Amino acid sequence: MLLEIEREDLGVLGPMRTRAGWEVCEAGGRWWLRVPEADAGMAMMVPSLGRYRDDGMGGLVPVGKRLPVGRVPAGVWEPLVRRLPVAMPEVRAGGRVGDRVVVRLLSGREERKASLLLTDLETMLRWAEGASRLRMGRLEMAVSGRRVLVRGEPLPPVRGEAWYVEGGLAIPCGLVLGKECRAEWVEKVIGLGRGAVALMGEDGGCEVVPAEAFVGVTLGALRRTAGRT
């Protein structure tokens, strides 16, 4: 799969920087990301201007279409790990030019209600097989590989990682942003799109889930995703 992406969105690819086969290319002022087919589901969570496939003859075919609309970029492709820094960008606050704020998560004492759950596909499918349509109708999910991010209330009572949302940032329950850092600053730095959610990691990295990645939770959708149609 090939994705045309915004230059400023490269930063959201931090969690994927070491994945084999993920490559980037700049050609004619446009930026492109090439992803192995095995990671196509994960690539659906990456913000993009367009998603395409190579027709085997150098043609660039939009996903879901049959005819090429251009040519695969002929520029130099390089591994994503070479293009991205290890650390998350620093956030500059208003005030003196020399002021810098580093994004970090700290242990927090205040209990926050979880509104997101990161679990696996098999666990979610087993729960859905015994849940009512009304119960599932209150939930949405975004799937990447075998991982499932669920949002809504009440969340399914299954094992997984619980997160709460502050602005557009999803933070693991039990952690908080450092006092010197504000959610809106982080959103601006990573270029968070409308309706998107950024999963903040304890290591300072983040993974962005665009709004269009979320779909309604249904037993049929889960079975199709798990290959059990």
N, C-alpha and C positions, 0 to 999 in steps of 0.2 A: 504494500500500500504506500502511496505517496500523498503527502499533505502539503498544501501551500500554507505557510504560516506567516504571522507578523514577526518582524525582528524582535520586538519587545516581548513576545511570548516565549522566546527561547528559555527564559528563566524558569518557566513553570515545568520544564522538562527535567529539572534536577533529579527527581527520584528515578528517572529512567536512564540517567547518563551512562551507566555502566552496562546496560543491557546490550547483548550481542546483536549486531546487525542494524542498530539504530544509527542512521547517518544523516548529516545535514549538508546542504549545498546552497550557495548563493549564485544566482545567475540572472543577469539583467536587472539587478536591483530587487529581485524577488527571492524569498527564502523558502527552501523546500526541506521536508523531512521524509526520509525513506525508512519504512518499518517492515520487518518480516511478517509474512502472513499469519504466523503463529501468534503474533502480538497485535493483530488487527483489532481485537476487542479492547485492548488497553489504549490503542491509538484513538478510539472513538471518544476518549475523555480529553483529548488534546484540542485546545481551541484552534480552529483552522478557517481559512478562506475557501477551501475546497478540498475534497478527498478524491483520489484517483487511483487507477491501477495501470500497470504497464501491460500493453496488449501483446508483448513479446517481440514486437517489431519497432519498439521505440515510440509507439503512440501513447498518448496520455488520455485515458478513458475515464470520465467521471463515474464514481461508484453508482451502480444502479442503471447505467447507460451502456450502450453497445458501441457507439461510434466515438473515435478519438476527437478531441478538441484542440490538440496541440501535440508537442513532442516532449518526451522526458528531458528535463534539464541536462545539458551537456557539460555543465561546469564540474568542478572538482568536488567529489563527495568525500567527507571525512567523518570519522566516528564522532558521535555526540559527545563522548567523554573529553575529546580534545577541545571542543568549542565552549564547554561550560565550566565555570569555576566550581570548586568543591563546596564553598560556603555560600549561604544565601546572601543576596545583596544587602548592604546596609541601608537603613532608612534614615533619611535626613529630615530632622524636625525643623520647624520654623525657628528663627532666631539667628544667632551668630553663625557665620559660615563654617567655623571650625567645629560646631556641634555635630556629633554623630551618634546614632542610636542603633544598637545591634539587636536584631530580632532574636529573642530567646524565650523559652518557656520555663516557668518556675513552679515549684510545688505550691498549691493553694489550699487554704483551710476552708474557704467557703464552698459549700456543696452546690453544684450547678446541675440542673435537670438536663438529662441527655435528650437530644432530639435527632441524633444520628447514630446508626449502628453499623459497624463494619464487620461482616461475617462472611462465611463461605457459602457457595452455591448449594452444596448438599444439605447443609444445616437449614438453610432458608426453604429449600424444597420440602424437607420433612415437616417443617412447621406449617407450610402452606397446605399440605395435604390434609391437615386436620382443622384448618382455620376456615371461618365463614367468609363469604364474599364481602359482606359488610365490613368485617374486620380488615380484610386486605384492601378494600376500597379506600381506606384512610391513609394508605401508604404509597410511597414511590420508591423506585430503586434505580441504581445505576450499576451495571455489571462490567467488570473488567477481568477477563480470564475466568478464574473460579472465585473471584472476590465479588461480594455484593455489598453495596453501600445503600442502606435503607434509611428513609426519613419519613417523619410523620408521627402522629400520636394516637394511641400508645404504641410504642415500639414492640416488636415481637420479643417474647421472653425466652430468648435463645442465647447461646454463648457468642461472644464477640467483643469487639472494642467499642466502648461507649464514648461519644463525643457530644459536646455542646457547641452551639453556634453563637459567635459574637460578631455582629455585622455579617460579613461574608466569609469569616474565618471559622473553621471547625477545629476545636481544641480538645484534646483528650481530657476526659473528666479527671479531676484531681490536679490539673495543671492550669496555669494562668499565664497571660502575657506579662513580661517584665513591666514594672511600673513606669519605666521611661518610654515605653512603646505603646502606641495606640493602634487599634484595629484598622481605622481608616487610612493610616499611613502605610501599613503593610499592604492593604488592598491596592493602593495606588502604585506602590513599587512593583508588585507582581502583575499589574495590569488586569485585575480581576474583572471579568465581564459581568453584565447584568444577569442576575439569577444564578451565577456560578458559585461554587463552594470551594474553598482552598483548605485541604486537610493539612494542618500544621504538624510537623514531626518534631520529636524531642531533640533531634540533631540539628534543627534550624532549617531543614528543607521543607518543601511543601509539594503537594500534588493537587492540581486543579481539576475539578469535575465541572464541566460546562452545564448550563441549564438544560440543553437539549439531550444530555445523556440520561436524564431521569425519565422513567416511564412508569405507568401504573403497575402495581403488583397484582399479578393474577397467577393462578396455578398453571394455566396454559403457557404463559410467557416463561415461567420458570422451567417448565418441562421442555419447551423448545430450546431454551438456552442450554440446558443440561443434556440435550440430545436425546430426550425421551418422548418424542412426539409419537 
